Amino acid sequence: MLFKVLAAVAGLGVLLLGVLGSPDRSLGRSPEVIGEREMVRIIGPNGKTVEVLAVIDTGASASSMDTALAKDLGFDLAAAPKATVASALGREKRPVVDSTMHLAGRSFVARTTVNNRAKRETPVLLGRQDVQGLQVAVGKRLLTQPDAPKAPAALRILFAKAPAIDPVSMMALLPLAALVIVLFRVVVGLNTLGTFSPILLALAYAQSGLLLGVPLTLALFALGFLMQPLLRRLHLPRVARLGVLIGVVTTGLIAAQLSLGSFGLSDSWGMTLPVVVTAIITERLWEAWDLDGTRAAAVGAALTMGTAILVALLLLTPYVRHLAETVPLQLAIVCAVWVVVVGTYRGLRLGELFRFSPAAKAQGGAA
């Protein structure tokens, strides 16, 4: 029994090391295929380089760049030539700049118009004149490296401000995330604020990135936590308290969406934090604090968010994403079968072994 537990824990350790140390992986497909959202590296006239998310729009003939980004790169917009561009607002003259760009291993000089894209999805739009010879995978967000047709490492994606998993791949990865949660609960004995709530948080982190997802989660938890004393004083039933918390969480998300959108980050919330789950976790966080104290509540919140981050890392690992893109059905079936196998374990959990080890030693010494 002990051997089985140690073997399972060792397997989880190897999995964690593999996720954290996963290298960049070749996409394993023709380099002429790119997604609708791609990372592009832009070099300004003074040699300054930035890497941003670009939308690939073959319906647009020309490319465009945000005004603030162009100024940051060092372009002199006042001296730049002007071009007349037709838009929904009519015909207008816009500055035109030439910049060197790197996209999926290709280097090219793009002639882009400059306009205000602060409220658009991305600061850069690449039209068909700059993506000739490339095929766009509809609905995919491949996030290849600008200098090579490779998938970025999991940590790099997780700390980026860009959605990373397309809907079909995300569905294929759900059974894998469930397998990890079952391993943690059945073998390790890890308890979180909600059985599968870390999975939904992980999906949100995979879409928004940790730099935005974690602070927003903490802010929503704090906001809901501050509301709990007032809700308890009103003697509302649990269903009504959850309804109010859903409204509070939604308000916080809308405020974040509006404020982040003004900084050009609205595309990062294509799939935002799960509202109902966040409200339920907040309610359980308060209950843990009320029944077991501050330390137990803090440990529960830390375990929940830590598990979510680990699952998000696993989902973003290049080789895991490759399986979800190429064999989604087989991946889902295999993970479901392994959930059944892991669920048959009836031995002591790792946490119980550590908890009972002092008593076992004392009993052995007494004997």
C-alpha positions, 0 to 999 in steps of 0.5 A: 500500500505504501509503495502504491502511494509513493509511486503515485506521488513520484508520478505526480512529482515527475509530472510537475517537473515535466510541466515546469521544464517542458521545452518549446516544441516544434508544432509538427505541422507545416510552418505555413499554418498559423492561427487567428491570433499569433504572437508577432515581434516588431522592430522599430526604427531605432532597434527597439523590439516588442512582442505583442498579440496580433489578429490575423484578418485576411478580410482586410487588405492592409495591416494596422498598428495602434498609435501608442504602440507605434510611438513606443517603438519610436516612429515619428508619426508627424513626419510619416506619410499619410494614406487615405483609408476607408473605414466605418467612420468614412474616409480618413488620412492615417500615418503609414510606417514600415516596420520589420516583423517576425511571425512564425519563423518569417521575417518581413517588412510590413507597411502598416497604417497607424490608428487608435486600437486601444479598444480593439482586441489586439494592438496589431492587425495583419492583413492579407498582404502581409500573410500571403503564402500562410494558411490561417487555421480558423478558430485556432490560437496557436501562439507560435514563436515569432522567430520559429514555428514552435509552440511556446513553453507552458510558463511563457504562455501562462505569464502572457496576456493572451488566450492560449487554448481553442474551444475544441482542445479545451474540451479534450483537456477537461478529462485530463484536468479531472484526472489530476484532481482525482489523483490529488483527492484520492491518493494525496488527500488534498482538499480544496474549496470545491471538488472540481472548482480548481479546474474552472479556475485553471481554464480561466488562468489558461485563457487570461494568464496568471498576471491578470487571473490571480490578482483578479481572483484574490480581489473577487475573493476579498470583495465577496469576503467583505460582503459576508458579514453584511449578508449574515446580518441580514439573515439571508438564506444560503441561496440568496447569499449566493445570488448576491455574491454572484452579483458582486462577482459579476460587478467586479468582472465587468469593472475589470473588463472595462478598465482593462479594455482601456489598456488594450487588454480586453481580449485577455478576458475572452473566457473570464473567471467562472462567476458562479464557481467563484461565488461558491468558493467565496462562500466556502471560504467564509464558512471555513473561516467561520468554523475553523479559523483564519489559518484553515481558510487561508490554507484552503484558498491557497490549496485551491488556487495552487491546484488551479495554477498547476492544472493550468500549467499542465493544460498549457504544456506544449506536448499536452496541447499537441495531443489535444489538437491532434487526438482529442477524442483518444485523449479524453477516452484514455483520461476517463479510463484512468479516472476509473483506475485511480478511483479504485484505490482504497488505501491510506492517502498520503496526508493520512500517512503523515498524520498517523506516522507519529502515532505508529512510531509511538506504538512501535516504541511502546511495543 
